[in-house]
Amino acid sequence: MSEALADAGPRPVATNNLEAFWMPFTANRQFKSAPRLLASAKDMHYVATDGRRILDATSGLWCVNAGHCRPKIVEAIQAQVAELDFAPTFQFGHPKAFELASRLAAMAPSGLDHVFFSNSGSEAVDTALKIALAYHRARGEGQRFRLIGRERGYHGVGFGGISVGGMVANRKTFGPGLPAVDHLRHTHDPERNAFSRGLPEHGAELADDLERMVALHGAETIAAVIVEPLAGSTGVLVPPKGYLERLRAICDRHGLLLIFDEVITGFGRLGAPFASERFGVTPDIMTTAKGVTNGTIPMGATLVSSAIYDAFMQGPENMIDLFHGYTYTGHPIACAAALATLDTYQAEGLLTRALQLETRWADAVHSLKGLPHVIDIRTLGLVAGIELEPIEGQPTARAFSAFRKAFDAGMMIRTTGDIIALSPPLIVSEAQIDEIVGTLADVIKSVA
Ligand SMILES: Cc1ncc(COP(=O)(O)O)c(C=O)c1O
Protein backbone atom coordinates (compact mmCIF):
# COMPACT_ATOMS: atom_id res chain seq x y z
CA MET A 1 0.00 0.00 0.00
CA SER A 2 1.38 3.42 -0.85
CA GLU A 3 2.05 5.82 2.03
CA ALA A 4 -0.51 8.25 0.73
CA LEU A 5 -3.19 5.56 0.82
CA ALA A 6 -2.09 4.28 4.26
CA ASP A 7 -2.30 7.82 5.63
CA ALA A 8 -5.73 8.36 4.24
CA GLY A 9 -7.26 6.12 6.93
CA PRO A 10 -10.61 4.41 6.53
CA ARG A 11 -12.68 5.79 3.69
CA PRO A 12 -16.43 5.87 3.66
CA VAL A 13 -18.04 3.30 1.43
CA ALA A 14 -20.21 4.97 -1.17
CA THR A 15 -23.38 2.95 -0.61
CA ASN A 16 -25.63 5.62 -2.00
CA ASN A 17 -23.92 6.00 -5.35
CA LEU A 18 -25.70 3.95 -7.98
CA GLU A 19 -23.68 5.28 -10.88
CA ALA A 20 -20.87 2.78 -11.36
CA PHE A 21 -22.91 -0.41 -11.78
CA TRP A 22 -24.07 -0.63 -15.42
CA MET A 23 -27.16 -2.71 -14.85
CA PRO A 24 -28.18 -5.47 -17.27
CA PHE A 25 -31.44 -5.35 -19.26
CA THR A 26 -32.35 -2.17 -17.37
CA ALA A 27 -33.10 1.43 -18.28
CA ASN A 28 -30.20 2.63 -16.11
CA ARG A 29 -31.07 6.31 -15.87
CA GLN A 30 -34.72 5.64 -15.17
CA PHE A 31 -33.89 3.01 -12.54
CA LYS A 32 -31.30 5.14 -10.79
CA SER A 33 -33.73 8.01 -10.47
CA ALA A 34 -36.18 5.75 -8.57
CA PRO A 35 -34.37 2.55 -7.59
CA ARG A 36 -35.91 -0.69 -6.40
CA LEU A 37 -33.35 -2.13 -3.99
CA LEU A 38 -33.64 -5.54 -2.37
CA ALA A 39 -31.89 -6.18 0.94
CA SER A 40 -32.79 -9.70 2.02
CA ALA A 41 -35.09 -12.60 1.25
CA LYS A 42 -36.78 -15.57 2.92
CA ASP A 43 -39.05 -18.19 1.38
CA MET A 44 -41.71 -16.37 -0.71
CA HIS A 45 -40.60 -12.84 0.09
CA TYR A 46 -37.95 -10.26 -0.51
CA VAL A 47 -37.42 -7.38 1.89
CA ALA A 48 -36.67 -4.06 0.20
CA THR A 49 -34.15 -1.60 1.64
CA ASP A 50 -37.07 0.49 2.90
CA GLY A 51 -38.18 -2.51 4.98
CA ARG A 52 -41.21 -3.45 2.86
CA ARG A 53 -41.96 -7.14 2.26
CA ILE A 54 -42.20 -7.94 -1.45
CA LEU A 55 -44.05 -11.10 -2.50
CA ASP A 56 -41.95 -12.86 -5.11
CA ALA A 57 -44.24 -13.83 -7.99
CA THR A 58 -41.36 -14.56 -10.39
CA SER A 59 -38.91 -16.71 -8.39
CA GLY A 60 -36.42 -13.88 -8.69
CA LEU A 61 -35.63 -14.34 -12.36
CA TRP A 62 -37.28 -17.73 -12.91
CA CYS A 63 -34.65 -19.40 -10.74
CA VAL A 64 -35.52 -19.56 -7.02
CA ASN A 65 -37.83 -22.54 -7.42
CA ALA A 66 -37.64 -23.70 -3.79
CA GLY A 67 -38.03 -20.22 -2.33
CA HIS A 68 -35.37 -18.00 -0.82
CA CYS A 69 -32.54 -18.73 1.60
CA ARG A 70 -33.49 -22.34 2.15
CA PRO A 71 -31.47 -23.66 5.13
CA LYS A 72 -30.04 -26.87 3.57
CA ILE A 73 -28.76 -24.97 0.56
CA VAL A 74 -27.29 -22.14 2.63
CA GLU A 75 -25.55 -24.63 4.94
CA ALA A 76 -24.15 -26.66 2.04
CA ILE A 77 -22.66 -23.56 0.47
CA GLN A 78 -21.15 -22.41 3.74
CA ALA A 79 -19.63 -25.82 4.44
CA GLN A 80 -18.28 -26.22 0.91
CA VAL A 81 -16.51 -22.87 0.75
CA ALA A 82 -14.68 -23.75 3.97
CA GLU A 83 -13.69 -27.23 2.75
CA LEU A 84 -12.82 -26.93 -0.95
CA ASP A 85 -13.22 -23.41 -2.33
CA PHE A 86 -12.08 -24.15 -5.86
CA ALA A 87 -10.78 -27.09 -7.81
CA PRO A 88 -9.98 -27.13 -11.51
CA THR A 89 -11.89 -29.59 -13.64
CA PHE A 90 -9.45 -29.47 -16.56
CA GLN A 91 -7.49 -32.72 -16.04
CA PHE A 92 -8.52 -32.79 -12.35
CA GLY A 93 -11.78 -33.56 -10.65
CA HIS A 94 -13.56 -33.39 -7.33
CA PRO A 95 -16.19 -35.80 -6.07
CA LYS A 96 -19.22 -33.50 -5.97
CA ALA A 97 -19.05 -32.69 -9.71
CA PHE A 98 -19.30 -36.41 -10.53
CA GLU A 99 -22.02 -36.95 -7.94
CA LEU A 100 -24.07 -34.07 -9.28
CA ALA A 101 -23.68 -35.16 -12.90
CA SER A 102 -24.88 -38.67 -11.98
CA ARG A 103 -27.86 -37.33 -10.08
CA LEU A 104 -28.87 -34.99 -12.90
CA ALA A 105 -28.52 -37.76 -15.46
CA ALA A 106 -30.64 -40.05 -13.25
CA MET A 107 -33.47 -37.52 -13.00
CA ALA A 108 -33.32 -36.36 -16.64
CA PRO A 109 -35.37 -37.97 -19.39
CA SER A 110 -33.93 -41.38 -20.12
CA GLY A 111 -31.09 -41.31 -22.61
CA LEU A 112 -29.66 -37.96 -21.50
CA ASP A 113 -26.80 -39.53 -19.62
CA HIS A 114 -23.89 -37.09 -19.74
CA VAL A 115 -23.58 -33.61 -18.30
CA PHE A 116 -21.32 -30.70 -19.24
CA PHE A 117 -21.26 -27.95 -16.61
CA SER A 118 -21.02 -24.20 -17.19
CA ASN A 119 -22.03 -21.08 -15.25
CA SER A 120 -25.21 -19.76 -16.81
CA GLY A 121 -27.99 -20.48 -19.22
CA SER A 122 -26.17 -18.56 -21.94
CA GLU A 123 -23.12 -20.74 -21.54
CA ALA A 124 -25.21 -23.90 -21.38
CA VAL A 125 -26.71 -22.89 -24.74
CA ASP A 126 -23.40 -22.06 -26.39
CA THR A 127 -22.06 -25.37 -25.07
CA ALA A 128 -25.02 -27.18 -26.62
CA LEU A 129 -24.58 -25.50 -30.00
CA LYS A 130 -20.85 -26.21 -30.05
CA ILE A 131 -21.38 -29.85 -29.07
CA ALA A 132 -23.97 -30.21 -31.86
CA LEU A 133 -21.57 -28.88 -34.48
CA ALA A 134 -18.62 -30.89 -33.19
CA TYR A 135 -20.73 -34.06 -32.94
CA HIS A 136 -21.56 -34.06 -36.62
CA ARG A 137 -17.95 -33.36 -37.47
CA ALA A 138 -16.77 -36.22 -35.26
CA ARG A 139 -19.01 -38.50 -37.31
CA GLY A 140 -17.62 -37.26 -40.59
CA GLU A 141 -20.55 -34.92 -41.32
CA GLY A 142 -18.80 -31.60 -40.79
CA GLN A 143 -20.90 -30.05 -43.55
CA ARG A 144 -23.78 -29.93 -41.07
CA PHE A 145 -22.97 -26.43 -39.85
CA ARG A 146 -26.40 -24.81 -39.96
CA LEU A 147 -28.36 -24.05 -36.77
CA ILE A 148 -32.10 -23.47 -36.65
CA GLY A 149 -33.73 -21.40 -33.91
CA ARG A 150 -37.17 -19.86 -33.66
CA GLU A 151 -38.63 -16.38 -33.76
CA ARG A 152 -39.18 -15.02 -30.25
CA GLY A 153 -36.82 -17.63 -28.80
CA TYR A 154 -34.57 -16.59 -25.93
CA HIS A 155 -31.35 -18.50 -25.53
CA GLY A 156 -29.30 -16.09 -23.49
CA VAL A 157 -26.88 -13.42 -24.54
CA GLY A 158 -23.80 -15.13 -25.96
CA PHE A 159 -23.22 -14.74 -29.69
CA GLY A 160 -24.48 -18.28 -30.25
CA GLY A 161 -27.58 -17.70 -28.17
CA ILE A 162 -28.53 -14.39 -29.75
CA SER A 163 -27.94 -15.81 -33.22
CA VAL A 164 -30.39 -18.68 -32.79
CA GLY A 165 -32.59 -16.54 -30.52
CA GLY A 166 -35.42 -14.56 -31.99
CA MET A 167 -36.03 -11.53 -29.79
CA VAL A 168 -35.25 -8.62 -32.02
CA ALA A 169 -33.99 -6.14 -29.42
CA ASN A 170 -31.45 -8.69 -28.20
CA ARG A 171 -30.05 -9.18 -31.71
CA LYS A 172 -30.29 -6.09 -33.81
CA THR A 173 -27.54 -3.94 -32.30
CA PHE A 174 -24.85 -6.62 -32.22
CA GLY A 175 -23.98 -7.24 -35.83
CA PRO A 176 -24.61 -10.28 -37.97
CA GLY A 177 -24.01 -13.00 -35.35
CA LEU A 178 -23.28 -16.57 -36.39
CA PRO A 179 -23.51 -17.31 -40.09
CA ALA A 180 -25.80 -20.06 -41.35
CA VAL A 181 -28.67 -19.65 -38.94
CA ASP A 182 -32.35 -19.76 -39.80
CA HIS A 183 -35.51 -19.42 -37.74
CA LEU A 184 -38.82 -21.24 -37.51
CA ARG A 185 -41.89 -19.07 -37.09
CA HIS A 186 -43.00 -18.56 -33.49
CA THR A 187 -46.16 -20.25 -32.27
CA HIS A 188 -48.01 -17.28 -30.79
CA ASP A 189 -51.47 -17.19 -32.35
CA PRO A 190 -53.86 -15.16 -30.19
CA GLU A 191 -56.47 -15.07 -32.94
CA ARG A 192 -57.00 -18.80 -32.67
CA ASN A 193 -55.65 -19.58 -29.20
CA ALA A 194 -56.43 -16.63 -26.91
CA PHE A 195 -57.21 -17.52 -23.28
CA SER A 196 -56.06 -21.13 -23.63
CA ARG A 197 -55.58 -23.10 -20.44
CA GLY A 198 -52.72 -25.52 -20.92
CA LEU A 199 -51.61 -26.43 -24.42
CA PRO A 200 -53.36 -24.41 -27.13
CA GLU A 201 -55.30 -26.32 -29.77
CA HIS A 202 -53.90 -24.68 -32.87
CA GLY A 203 -50.45 -24.49 -34.37
CA ALA A 204 -48.90 -27.98 -34.55
CA GLU A 205 -48.50 -27.42 -38.29
CA LEU A 206 -46.01 -24.60 -37.58
CA ALA A 207 -43.46 -27.32 -36.89
CA ASP A 208 -43.58 -28.07 -40.61
CA ASP A 209 -41.51 -24.90 -41.11
CA LEU A 210 -38.63 -27.22 -40.36
CA GLU A 211 -39.46 -29.30 -43.43
CA ARG A 212 -39.38 -26.09 -45.49
CA MET A 213 -35.92 -25.34 -44.16
CA VAL A 214 -34.78 -28.83 -44.97
CA ALA A 215 -36.11 -28.30 -48.50
CA LEU A 216 -34.45 -24.89 -48.74
CA HIS A 217 -31.04 -25.64 -47.24
CA GLY A 218 -30.72 -29.42 -47.54
CA ALA A 219 -30.89 -31.58 -44.43
CA GLU A 220 -27.25 -32.47 -44.89
CA THR A 221 -26.27 -28.87 -44.00
CA ILE A 222 -28.34 -28.66 -40.79
CA ALA A 223 -26.78 -29.61 -37.46
CA ALA A 224 -29.48 -28.87 -34.93
CA VAL A 225 -32.73 -27.18 -34.03
CA ILE A 226 -33.04 -25.35 -30.72
CA VAL A 227 -36.31 -24.34 -29.06
CA GLU A 228 -37.62 -23.66 -25.59
CA PRO A 229 -40.32 -26.30 -24.98
CA LEU A 230 -42.31 -23.47 -23.38
CA ALA A 231 -40.91 -20.07 -24.33
CA GLY A 232 -40.63 -18.03 -21.14
CA SER A 233 -38.72 -14.80 -21.59
CA THR A 234 -40.63 -13.78 -24.69
CA GLY A 235 -43.82 -13.73 -22.65
CA VAL A 236 -44.90 -17.32 -21.96
CA LEU A 237 -45.70 -19.10 -25.21
CA VAL A 238 -47.10 -22.54 -24.47
CA PRO A 239 -46.44 -25.08 -27.25
CA PRO A 240 -49.50 -26.01 -29.32
CA LYS A 241 -50.75 -29.58 -28.95
CA GLY A 242 -48.65 -31.91 -31.10
CA TYR A 243 -46.06 -29.26 -32.05
CA LEU A 244 -43.07 -30.65 -30.15
CA GLU A 245 -43.84 -34.21 -31.26
CA ARG A 246 -43.84 -33.02 -34.86
CA LEU A 247 -40.51 -31.24 -34.47
CA ARG A 248 -39.05 -34.42 -32.98
CA ALA A 249 -40.33 -36.52 -35.89
CA ILE A 250 -38.90 -34.16 -38.51
CA CYS A 251 -35.52 -34.08 -36.73
CA ASP A 252 -35.47 -37.89 -36.69
CA ARG A 253 -36.40 -38.10 -40.36
CA HIS A 254 -33.46 -35.91 -41.37
CA GLY A 255 -30.80 -36.69 -38.77
CA LEU A 256 -31.01 -33.28 -37.07
CA LEU A 257 -30.29 -32.93 -33.37
CA LEU A 258 -33.13 -31.52 -31.30
CA ILE A 259 -32.04 -29.21 -28.47
CA PHE A 260 -34.49 -28.23 -25.75
CA ASP A 261 -33.53 -25.12 -23.84
CA GLU A 262 -34.92 -25.91 -20.40
CA VAL A 263 -33.22 -23.07 -18.54
CA ILE A 264 -36.63 -21.87 -17.34
CA THR A 265 -38.74 -25.01 -17.68
CA GLY A 266 -36.31 -27.30 -15.84
CA PHE A 267 -36.65 -28.24 -12.18
CA GLY A 268 -40.36 -28.46 -11.70
CA ARG A 269 -41.73 -25.30 -13.29
CA LEU A 270 -44.24 -27.25 -15.39
CA GLY A 271 -45.05 -29.97 -12.87
CA ALA A 272 -42.38 -32.48 -13.89
CA PRO A 273 -38.63 -32.35 -13.31
CA PHE A 274 -38.21 -31.26 -16.94
CA ALA A 275 -40.64 -30.06 -19.60
CA SER A 276 -39.56 -32.84 -21.90
CA GLU A 277 -41.01 -35.29 -19.37
CA ARG A 278 -44.19 -33.29 -19.07
CA PHE A 279 -44.60 -33.22 -22.86
CA GLY A 280 -43.31 -36.75 -23.49
CA VAL A 281 -40.78 -35.58 -26.07
CA THR A 282 -37.10 -36.24 -25.46
CA PRO A 283 -34.46 -34.03 -27.07
CA ASP A 284 -30.91 -35.09 -27.95
CA ILE A 285 -29.45 -32.22 -25.93
CA MET A 286 -30.99 -30.31 -23.05
CA THR A 287 -29.78 -27.08 -21.48
CA THR A 288 -30.49 -26.12 -17.88
CA ALA A 289 -29.34 -23.47 -15.39
CA LYS A 290 -31.23 -21.24 -12.91
CA GLY A 291 -33.18 -23.74 -10.78
CA VAL A 292 -30.29 -26.20 -10.70
CA THR A 293 -28.86 -24.29 -7.72
CA ASN A 294 -32.12 -22.57 -6.77
CA GLY A 295 -30.49 -19.40 -8.06
CA THR A 296 -27.93 -19.29 -5.26
CA ILE A 297 -24.67 -19.85 -7.15
CA PRO A 298 -24.28 -19.47 -10.93
CA MET A 299 -24.37 -22.80 -12.75
CA GLY A 300 -25.44 -24.16 -16.12
CA ALA A 301 -25.64 -27.78 -17.22
CA THR A 302 -25.94 -29.20 -20.72
CA LEU A 303 -27.14 -32.80 -20.87
CA VAL A 304 -26.46 -34.96 -23.92
CA SER A 305 -27.38 -38.43 -25.07
CA SER A 306 -24.95 -41.32 -24.87
CA ALA A 307 -24.87 -41.45 -28.67
CA ILE A 308 -23.49 -37.91 -28.73
CA TYR A 309 -21.01 -38.47 -25.91
CA ASP A 310 -19.81 -41.74 -27.43
CA ALA A 311 -19.14 -40.05 -30.78
CA PHE A 312 -16.45 -38.00 -29.03
CA MET A 313 -14.85 -41.05 -27.40
CA GLN A 314 -13.61 -42.75 -30.56
CA GLY A 315 -10.17 -41.12 -30.92
CA PRO A 316 -6.93 -41.98 -29.10
CA GLU A 317 -7.49 -42.10 -25.34
CA ASN A 318 -4.77 -39.54 -24.62
CA MET A 319 -6.43 -36.87 -26.79
CA ILE A 320 -8.71 -34.20 -25.33
CA ASP A 321 -12.13 -35.08 -26.77
CA LEU A 322 -13.83 -31.65 -26.62
CA PHE A 323 -11.87 -28.40 -26.72
CA HIS A 324 -14.36 -26.54 -24.59
CA GLY A 325 -14.84 -25.66 -20.92
CA TYR A 326 -14.82 -22.87 -18.37
CA THR A 327 -12.51 -22.19 -15.44
CA TYR A 328 -15.57 -22.61 -13.24
CA THR A 329 -17.02 -25.70 -14.95
CA GLY A 330 -18.31 -27.85 -12.10
CA HIS A 331 -17.31 -25.30 -9.45
CA PRO A 332 -17.33 -27.03 -6.06
CA ILE A 333 -19.58 -24.45 -4.40
CA ALA A 334 -22.07 -24.56 -7.26
CA CYS A 335 -22.05 -28.38 -7.11
CA ALA A 336 -22.65 -28.32 -3.35
CA ALA A 337 -25.47 -25.82 -3.82
CA ALA A 338 -27.01 -27.94 -6.58
CA LEU A 339 -26.85 -31.17 -4.58
CA ALA A 340 -28.55 -29.49 -1.63
CA THR A 341 -31.09 -27.96 -4.01
CA LEU A 342 -31.97 -31.36 -5.48
CA ASP A 343 -32.31 -32.73 -1.91
CA THR A 344 -34.67 -29.89 -1.05
CA TYR A 345 -36.76 -30.37 -4.21
CA GLN A 346 -37.01 -34.09 -3.55
CA ALA A 347 -37.70 -33.88 0.19
CA GLU A 348 -40.55 -31.42 -0.38
CA GLY A 349 -41.97 -32.93 -3.57
CA LEU A 350 -41.42 -29.63 -5.37
CA LEU A 351 -40.64 -31.06 -8.79
CA THR A 352 -44.24 -32.20 -9.21
CA ARG A 353 -46.00 -29.63 -7.03
CA ALA A 354 -46.81 -27.38 -9.99
CA LEU A 355 -48.95 -30.17 -11.39
CA GLN A 356 -50.97 -30.40 -8.17
CA LEU A 357 -51.49 -26.63 -8.14
CA GLU A 358 -52.02 -26.25 -11.89
CA THR A 359 -55.85 -26.11 -11.88
CA ARG A 360 -55.94 -23.85 -8.83
CA TRP A 361 -53.36 -21.56 -10.44
CA ALA A 362 -55.10 -21.49 -13.81
CA ASP A 363 -58.51 -20.79 -12.22
CA ALA A 364 -57.02 -17.88 -10.28
CA VAL A 365 -55.06 -16.35 -13.14
CA HIS A 366 -57.82 -16.78 -15.73
CA SER A 367 -60.16 -14.86 -13.40
CA LEU A 368 -58.30 -11.77 -14.66
CA LYS A 369 -60.03 -12.22 -18.02
CA GLY A 370 -62.38 -9.32 -18.61
CA LEU A 371 -60.24 -6.74 -16.81
CA PRO A 372 -59.44 -3.68 -18.91
CA HIS A 373 -56.93 -4.27 -21.73
CA VAL A 374 -56.32 -7.94 -20.91
CA ILE A 375 -56.18 -9.46 -24.39
CA ASP A 376 -54.82 -12.93 -23.62
CA ILE A 377 -53.97 -15.18 -20.68
CA ARG A 378 -51.88 -18.34 -20.98
CA THR A 379 -51.10 -20.83 -18.22
CA LEU A 380 -49.29 -24.12 -17.72
CA GLY A 381 -47.75 -25.60 -14.58
CA LEU A 382 -46.89 -22.66 -12.32
CA VAL A 383 -46.38 -20.19 -15.15
CA ALA A 384 -48.70 -17.54 -16.51
CA GLY A 385 -48.52 -14.94 -19.24
CA ILE A 386 -51.00 -12.08 -19.13
CA GLU A 387 -50.93 -10.03 -22.29
CA LEU A 388 -52.09 -6.43 -22.17
CA GLU A 389 -53.18 -4.27 -25.06
CA PRO A 390 -50.37 -1.79 -25.73
CA ILE A 391 -51.04 1.92 -25.28
CA GLU A 392 -51.20 3.36 -28.77
CA GLY A 393 -47.78 4.60 -29.86
CA GLN A 394 -46.16 3.50 -26.58
CA PRO A 395 -45.46 -0.22 -26.73
CA THR A 396 -44.31 -1.72 -23.39
CA ALA A 397 -45.48 1.33 -21.40
CA ARG A 398 -48.64 -0.23 -19.98
CA ALA A 399 -46.94 -3.40 -18.73
CA PHE A 400 -43.98 -1.49 -17.34
CA SER A 401 -46.31 0.78 -15.46
CA ALA A 402 -47.95 -2.37 -14.04
CA PHE A 403 -44.51 -3.66 -13.06
CA ARG A 404 -43.74 -0.48 -11.13
CA LYS A 405 -47.15 -0.34 -9.47
CA ALA A 406 -46.88 -3.99 -8.47
CA PHE A 407 -43.59 -3.26 -6.72
CA ASP A 408 -45.16 -0.31 -4.94
CA ALA A 409 -47.96 -2.65 -3.90
CA GLY A 410 -45.44 -5.17 -2.49
CA MET A 411 -45.10 -7.69 -5.32
CA MET A 412 -42.40 -8.61 -7.82
CA ILE A 413 -43.65 -9.45 -11.30
CA ARG A 414 -41.82 -9.58 -14.62
CA THR A 415 -42.75 -7.99 -17.92
CA THR A 416 -41.65 -8.41 -21.52
CA GLY A 417 -43.13 -6.05 -24.04
CA ASP A 418 -46.73 -5.71 -22.87
CA ILE A 419 -46.85 -9.17 -21.34
CA ILE A 420 -46.78 -9.84 -17.61
CA ALA A 421 -45.10 -13.13 -16.71
CA LEU A 422 -45.70 -14.89 -13.40
CA SER A 423 -43.66 -17.85 -12.13
CA PRO A 424 -43.75 -17.97 -8.31
CA PRO A 425 -41.53 -20.27 -6.25
CA LEU A 426 -42.94 -23.80 -6.22
CA ILE A 427 -43.56 -23.50 -2.45
CA VAL A 428 -46.31 -20.91 -3.07
CA SER A 429 -49.40 -21.49 -0.91
CA GLU A 430 -52.96 -21.32 -2.21
CA ALA A 431 -53.50 -18.17 -0.15
CA GLN A 432 -50.44 -16.62 -1.78
CA ILE A 433 -51.79 -17.50 -5.24
CA ASP A 434 -54.91 -15.54 -4.34
CA GLU A 435 -52.77 -12.70 -3.03
CA ILE A 436 -50.73 -12.58 -6.26
CA VAL A 437 -53.82 -12.54 -8.44
CA GLY A 438 -55.69 -10.09 -6.21
CA THR A 439 -52.80 -7.62 -6.20
CA LEU A 440 -52.39 -8.01 -9.93
CA ALA A 441 -56.08 -7.35 -10.56
CA ASP A 442 -55.79 -4.03 -8.69
CA VAL A 443 -52.62 -3.18 -10.58
CA ILE A 444 -54.16 -3.97 -13.98
CA LYS A 445 -57.18 -1.81 -13.15
CA SER A 446 -54.85 1.01 -12.17
CA VAL A 447 -53.09 1.01 -15.57
CA ALA A 448 -56.31 0.98 -17.58
C1 LIG B 1 -34.60 -20.32 -22.13
C2 LIG B 1 -33.42 -19.55 -21.64
N1 LIG B 1 -32.20 -19.84 -22.11
C3 LIG B 1 -31.11 -19.18 -21.69
C4 LIG B 1 -31.21 -18.19 -20.76
C5 LIG B 1 -29.98 -17.44 -20.33
O1 LIG B 1 -29.64 -17.75 -19.03
P1 LIG B 1 -28.59 -16.81 -18.26
O2 LIG B 1 -29.24 -15.50 -18.05
O3 LIG B 1 -28.32 -17.60 -17.00
O4 LIG B 1 -27.37 -16.73 -19.12
C6 LIG B 1 -32.45 -17.86 -20.23
C7 LIG B 1 -32.60 -16.78 -19.23
O5 LIG B 1 -33.68 -16.36 -18.88
C8 LIG B 1 -33.59 -18.54 -20.70
O6 LIG B 1 -34.82 -18.23 -20.27
The ligand as a Tripos MOL2 file, in Angstrom:
@<TRIPOS>MOLECULE
LIG
   16    16     1     0     0
SMALL
NO_CHARGES

@<TRIPOS>ATOM
      1 C1        -34.5990  -20.3170  -22.1290 C.3       1 LIG1
      2 C2        -33.4170  -19.5470  -21.6370 C.ar      1 LIG1
      3 N1        -32.2040  -19.8360  -22.1060 N.ar      1 LIG1
      4 C3        -31.1070  -19.1830  -21.6890 C.ar      1 LIG1
      5 C4        -31.2110  -18.1860  -20.7620 C.ar      1 LIG1
      6 C5        -29.9810  -17.4450  -20.3300 C.3       1 LIG1
      7 O1        -29.6440  -17.7500  -19.0340 O.3       1 LIG1
      8 P1        -28.5880  -16.8140  -18.2590 P.3       1 LIG1
      9 O2        -29.2420  -15.5020  -18.0460 O.co2     1 LIG1
     10 O3        -28.3220  -17.5960  -16.9970 O.co2     1 LIG1
     11 O4        -27.3740  -16.7280  -19.1240 O.co2     1 LIG1
     12 C6        -32.4540  -17.8550  -20.2330 C.ar      1 LIG1
     13 C7        -32.5980  -16.7830  -19.2320 C.2       1 LIG1
     14 O5        -33.6760  -16.3610  -18.8850 O.2       1 LIG1
     15 C8        -33.5880  -18.5400  -20.6980 C.ar      1 LIG1
     16 O6        -34.8160  -18.2330  -20.2670 O.3       1 LIG1
@<TRIPOS>BOND
     1     1     2 1
     2     2     3 ar
     3     2    15 ar
     4     3     4 ar
     5     4     5 ar
     6     5     6 1
     7     5    12 ar
     8     6     7 1
     9     7     8 1
    10     8     9 2
    11     8    10 1
    12     8    11 1
    13    12    13 1
    14    12    15 ar
    15    13    14 2
    16    15    16 1
@<TRIPOS>SUBSTRUCTURE
     1 LIG1         1 GROUP 0 **** ****
